[in-house]
Amino acid sequence: MLEGPKMVADAIAAGWTPIAVIGGQGTGDGGQEIVFSDSLFRAVAETKTSQGVLALFRRPCNADVFASGQLLVALDAVQDPGNVGTIVRLAAAFDAAVALLPGCADPFSPKAIRASAGAILNVPIASVSVQQLTGAGRPLLYADIDGETRAPAKTDILVLGSEGGGVSEEIRRHGNPVAIKTSGRVESLNVAAAAAILLWQAFR
């Protein structure tokens, strides 16, 4: 579900297929498919201050993230939808695709979509398995505090795990760790903060 006339229009322009477009009373221009009462619209809308339009869309099909030629950032059990949406936004900013391993938050949930600030509409995204990552024929890196301090290349797959648990043992067996040089005054970085630094390093 997307909210706001601009977001809905942008999604349709990007090729997303709407199931229904819904407006609140007094907000539509007569072109809405469905009009809800104000109380029902407020109950359905995710945001406290809605712009009076929301739409339900069919979930986009998995993109071919391995054939894009972009840096592929893979998320391993990143469960916070705000972090997932922020990383999708970063992927748009730094020309990367996004792969989701099992256990990740849904990138198409309302909170993740809001955190992506509309980037969800134009970033290649797919759900993948560890076997697909390891069999992709591309260098596999994962973020780890004990890794080598170097920038990922645009041809790499970069795996980011949750702040508490890191990446899975299977990823560790097949990949090489990379780290971010810091002052040492903090134990770790939030996964979205780490993604911002590593994606910027790969992009520049």
Secondary structure as UniProt FT lines:
FT   STRAND          2..3
FT   HELIX           5..13
FT   TURN            14..15
FT   STRAND          18..24
FT   TURN            25..27
FT   STRAND          34..36
FT   HELIX           38..44
FT   STRAND          53..57
FT   TURN            65..66
FT   STRAND          71..76
FT   HELIX           81..93
FT   TURN            94..95
FT   STRAND          96..100
FT   TURN            102..103
FT   TURN            107..108
FT   HELIX           110..116
FT   TURN            117..118
FT   HELIX           119..121
FT   STRAND          125..127
FT   HELIX           130..134
FT   STRAND          140..149
FT   TURN            154..155
FT   STRAND          157..162
FT   TURN            163..165
FT   HELIX           169..174
FT   STRAND          176..179
FT   HELIX           191..203
//
